[in-house]
């Protein structure tokens, strides 16, 4: 396959799972039917965003619950692959912490790959509302590259973007497209989102797909938005600055091969 069409969705999710799922369904329908996307990517924690550890734990779901089953049904309904940017998932045993997990479904509703966020956002930005994801989430342990009819897809989530070694592992494992669903804060987004997303695409000579949250999903925690798709040369080829909606782009695998051949940055590494 020389090209595919990928759509990236921007949302303003809240702690109302049913409202979030309704919003996601509507936007996936738009991406699949109007934009003719082959694959649709949702932002981080698209189906639920909590304000406190207790609220996160109460809102987390299991694999057999509504959110995951809805994703399976939508993939079949719209005959489209779906990357659920991330879902707050409970493990099989009782625990006071949960996982922040990306889920990739085929157009037949089959779960192809899952990835647990490795780098948890523990930071004092904004200072008046410090973030401590490690109080809620269990960190993942392994990078994930999924083999699909569209080529190899690398999975990452939000704060992972600041750790280039993860992205190099993904590209070294053959990833041609890397997904970075996010809920970047407004403060850090204004400062670093453009630089980091473009740098990761350039360094690894991949398409970077970054569906994002926008608005204030939780009190005092505005998110940056700027959902975007970037090509291997670092060009932003699709972007939505604000508000819920869809952007899309055609992914050209011949362009990936051309750039990697003419500027063989991945082959010329001297340090392992």
N, C-alpha and C positions, 0 to 999 in steps of 0.2 A: 504494500500500500504506500503510494507516494505522498499522500496528504490525507488529513482528516480535519474535521471542524470541531473545535472545542469551544464551549461556552462557559464563562465564569460568572457566578451569581453573587451579587452584593445584597446583604440583608441587614435589617436591624432586629435582631432576635431579642427576646426577653425571657422572663421566667414562666411564660405561658406556652407550654409545649404544643397545645392544639393550635393556637394562633400561629406559632412558628411553622408548624407542619403545613398549615393552610397556605401561608405565604410561600414556602418552599415549593409546594405542589404547583401553585400558579406560575411561579417563575421557571420551573423546570418545563412546564407545558409550553410556555413562551419560547424557551430555548430550543426545545425539540421540534415544535410544530412551525413556528415562525422563522426561526434562525436555522433550522435543519441541522442542528448539532448532532454529532456522533457520540460525543461525551460531554456531560454537564458536571461542573465542579461547584460544590457548595462551600461556604466559608466555615471557619472554625466554630465549634459548638453551635451549629446552626439551629438545633432543635431545642436547646435550653441553655440559658445563662443565669447563674445564681449570683447572689450578692454576698453570701456568707458560706463557710464550710457546711453548716447544717442544711442550708438551702440547696447547695450543690448535691449533697448526699441524698436529700429527699427527692430531687428531680432526676437523678441518674436512673438509667434504665438497664435492662438486661437484653441479651441478644434476641430473645423471643418476644420482646415487648413491642409497643406500637411503632416507635420510631424506625427500628430496623425492618419490621414487616412492611411499613409504608414504603421504605426505599426499594425493597424487592418488588412491590406491586407497581410502583411508578416506573421502574426500569422496564418492566414488561409492558405496562400500559402505553408508554411512549416509544418503545423499541429503542432505548438509548442507554448507554453506559452512564453510571452515576458514581461520582467520587463524593461521598459524604465527608466534607471537609474535616469535621470531627464530631463525635458523639460522646457525651459523658456516660461511661458504661460501668456498671457494677461487675465485679468478678463473680465466680460461681459460689464463693463463700462469703459470709457476713464480714464486712470490714468497714472501718471508718474512713477509708480512702477509696478513690475510684480511678479509672483510666480515661485519658483523653485520646480517643481513638479515631483514626481515619479508616473508612470502609469503602472498598472499591467493588461495585456490582457490575456484572455484565448486563447486556440488554435482555438476557433471559432470567434475570433475578438471582443469578448465582454469585455468592461472595467469592471474589477472586483473590483479594488481599486485604490485610488489615495492618495498621501501623500505630503503635502507641508512642505518643510524643515523648521524645528523649530528654529534651532540654526544657525544664520547667521554669516559668517566669517568676523569679523571686527578686523583686526590685522595688525601690522606693520612688517610683514614678507612677502617678504624681505623688509628691511627698505627703500630702494630706490624706491620700488613699493608697497606702503601700500594697503591693501585690505579693502574695505568698502562695503560689500554686502548689508548692510542696506540702502545704497543710491539707490540701484536698486531694491531689492527684498522686498516683504512683508513676514514677518515670519509666519510660520504655527502655529497652536494652539493646535493640538491634535495628539497623537500617533495613529498609524494605524496598526492593525493586520488583515490580510486577511484570510478568511477561503477558502481553496481550496481542490481539491481532493488529493493534495500532503501533506495535513496537514495545520497548521497555519503558515503564513509567516509574519514576522515583517518587517516594512519598516523604513529606516533611510537614511540620505544623508550626506556624507563627514564629516563636522565639528561636526555633531551630535555625532561622535565617541568619542569626548572628554567629553561627558556628560553621565556617567554611569547610572544615574537615569532614563533616557529615555529607555535604554536597559533593565533595570530591570522591567519597566512598560510593555515592550513588552513581555518579558519572563513570567511575572506574568499573562499576558493575554493569555498565552498558546503558544506563538511563539516557534517553533522548529527550524526554519531557519530565520536568520535575514540578510537582504540585506543592504549593505553600499556602494552604488556607490559613487565614489569619483573623485575629481580633486585636490588631496593633492599637496601642493607646494613641490618642491624638498628639500628645507631647512627643513621644518617640517616633511616631509616624512622620510628623512634620520634619523632624531632624534627619531621619535615617532611612525611611521606607524606599525612597527613590534610589538612593545609593546602593543599598543592600540588595534589593531585588535585581537591579541591573548588573551589579557585580557578580552575583551568583550565576546569572545566565551567561555572562561573558566568560568567566573563569572556567566554566564547565561545558561551554559550547552546547547549551541545551535551550529549549523553549522553557520558560518559567511561567507557570499559571498560578496566579495569586488571587483567589476569591476572598473577599474581606467583609468584615462587619463594619457598619457605619452608624453613627449616632450614639446614643447613650443607653446601651442595653441594661446597665445597672447604675444606680445613683452614684454620681461623682466619677464615673469611668467612661468618658467619651472615647469612641473609637474613630480611627482615622479614615476608613474607607479606601478610596483609590484602588479598587479592584483593577487588576491589569494582567495583560499577557505580553511577554517580552520575548523577542526572538534571540537566537544564539549570538547575534552581533550586538546585543544590548539595546535594540530599538524597541520602544513601547509601541506595540502594534494595535492594542485595544486597551481602553481604560474608561472606567466610570468613577468620577470623583466623589459624588455624594448620592445618598438615597438608594433605596432598593431598586434593583434592576439587573439587566443582563448585558454582558459584552461577549463578543465572540471573535474568533480568528481562525483562519485556515493554517494548519501546521504543515509545513513543507519539509518532508524528510530529505529531499534532495538538497535543500538549503543547508541542513545540518551537515550532510556529507561534504558539501562543497566547502563550508567554512572549516570543518575539521581537517580537510585535505590541504587547503591552502595555508592554514595557520594551525599547524599540528600541536597545539598547546597540551593536549592530553597525552600525546605520545612522548613529548620531550621532557617529561618530569625527571629531575635528577635526585629528588629526595622521596623516600617511601614513607 
